[in-house]
Amino acid sequence: MTYDDAFKYLVETGAIYTPPRDAVFDFVKAVLQNKPKLAYELLQDCKEIGEATLIIISNLYNSTKWVYQVQNCKSKDIEKSTGLTYWQIKNAKECVGRFNNEDLEYLMRLCQNIEVRIKQGKIEEQIAVDYILAKFY
């Protein structure tokens, strides 16, 4: 066994602690690239560091909207037509075509609905993002 293999084994078994990381943007990307297993793993990292649920939902909503705008833009000048920045367009393009327009619209409505329900006290924050993923996938 090499040193690298031994180190990897120790990390995987938990003998070496690896702290959770701020994974909100990676989580959102995993959702929008239709990678549910990775999305759930990254969501756990977000929860372990105490990331605010409304921040996660807000990022998911905004990124979904950007993907929707880029996916439906007919102009060659996406930046001018949509008002999105170069960075927003670049990130959205990595997710374009993974879902049809109806799925993206559903995810945006779902995020809005869950945000309202959190603020009304009708759904617990601790399960809100899990609920979104379960309903979406």
ZAMARGU-4260 file (C-alpha; in steps of 0.2 Angstrom, whole numbers, plus 5000, padded with zeros to 4 digits):
<rodrens>
0) 5000/5000/5000 | 5007/5017/4995 | 5007/5032/5007 | 4993/5040/4996 | 4982/5024/4997
5) 4985/5024/5016 | 4980/5042/5018 | 4965/5040/5007 | 4960/5025/5018 | 4962/5035/5034
10) 4952/5049/5028 | 4938/5038/5021 | 4937/5028/5038 | 4936/5044/5048 | 4953/5041/5057
15) 4958/5058/5049 | 4945/5072/5052 | 4941/5082/5036 | 4930/5097/5041 | 4915/5101/5031
20) 4917/5115/5018 | 4906/5129/5012 | 4898/5120/4997 | 4883/5131/4993 | 4888/5135/4975
25) 4894/5117/4972 | 4878/5111/4979 | 4868/5122/4967 | 4879/5117/4952 | 4876/5098/4957
30) 4857/5101/4957 | 4857/5110/4941 | 4868/5097/4932 | 4856/5084/4937 | 4868/5075/4950
35) 4856/5071/4964 | 4869/5060/4974 | 4882/5073/4974 | 4869/5086/4978 | 4864/5077/4994
40) 4882/5075/4999 | 4886/5093/4997 | 4870/5098/5006 | 4876/5088/5021 | 4892/5099/5020
45) 4881/5115/5020 | 4871/5109/5035 | 4887/5104/5045 | 4894/5121/5044 | 4877/5129/5048
50) 4874/5137/5031 | 4857/5147/5032 | 4843/5138/5023 | 4836/5154/5015 | 4854/5157/5008
55) 4854/5140/5000 | 4837/5142/4993 | 4840/5159/4987 | 4856/5153/4978 | 4847/5139/4970
60) 4832/5150/4964 | 4844/5163/4956 | 4855/5150/4948 | 4840/5141/4941 | 4833/5158/4934
65) 4850/5161/4926 | 4851/5144/4918 | 4833/5147/4912 | 4837/5164/4904 | 4853/5158/4896
70) 4844/5142/4889 | 4830/5152/4881 | 4840/5167/4875 | 4840/5168/4856 | 4852/5183/4855
75) 4871/5180/4852 | 4874/5194/4865 | 4867/5185/4880 | 4874/5198/4892 | 4865/5212/4884
80) 4849/5203/4881 | 4847/5195/4899 | 4856/5208/4909 | 4867/5194/4917 | 4885/5196/4920
85) 4899/5186/4912 | 4901/5176/4928 | 4883/5172/4929 | 4882/5167/4911 | 4898/5156/4912
90) 4891/5146/4927 | 4873/5145/4919 | 4881/5138/4903 | 4888/5123/4912 | 4870/5118/4917
95) 4861/5122/4901 | 4852/5108/4893 | 4851/5096/4908 | 4833/5100/4912 | 4819/5106/4900
100) 4810/5123/4903 | 4796/5116/4913 | 4807/5107/4925 | 4817/5124/4928 | 4801/5133/4930
105) 4795/5120/4942 | 4811/5121/4953 | 4809/5140/4953 | 4791/5140/4959 | 4796/5126/4972
110) 4810/5137/4979 | 4798/5152/4980 | 4784/5142/4988 | 4796/5134/5001 | 4803/5151/5005
115) 4786/5158/5009 | 4781/5142/5019 | 4797/5144/5030 | 4793/5163/5033 | 4775/5158/5037
120) 4781/5144/5049 | 4773/5130/5039 | 4789/5121/5036 | 4804/5118/5046 | 4820/5126/5040
125) 4830/5110/5044 | 4820/5100/5031 | 4816/5113/5018 | 4830/5110/5006 | 4829/5091/5008
130) 4810/5093/5004 | 4815/5103/4988 | 4827/5090/4982 | 4814/5076/4986 | 4800/5085/4976
135) 4812/5090/4962 | 4820/5073/4959
</rodrens>
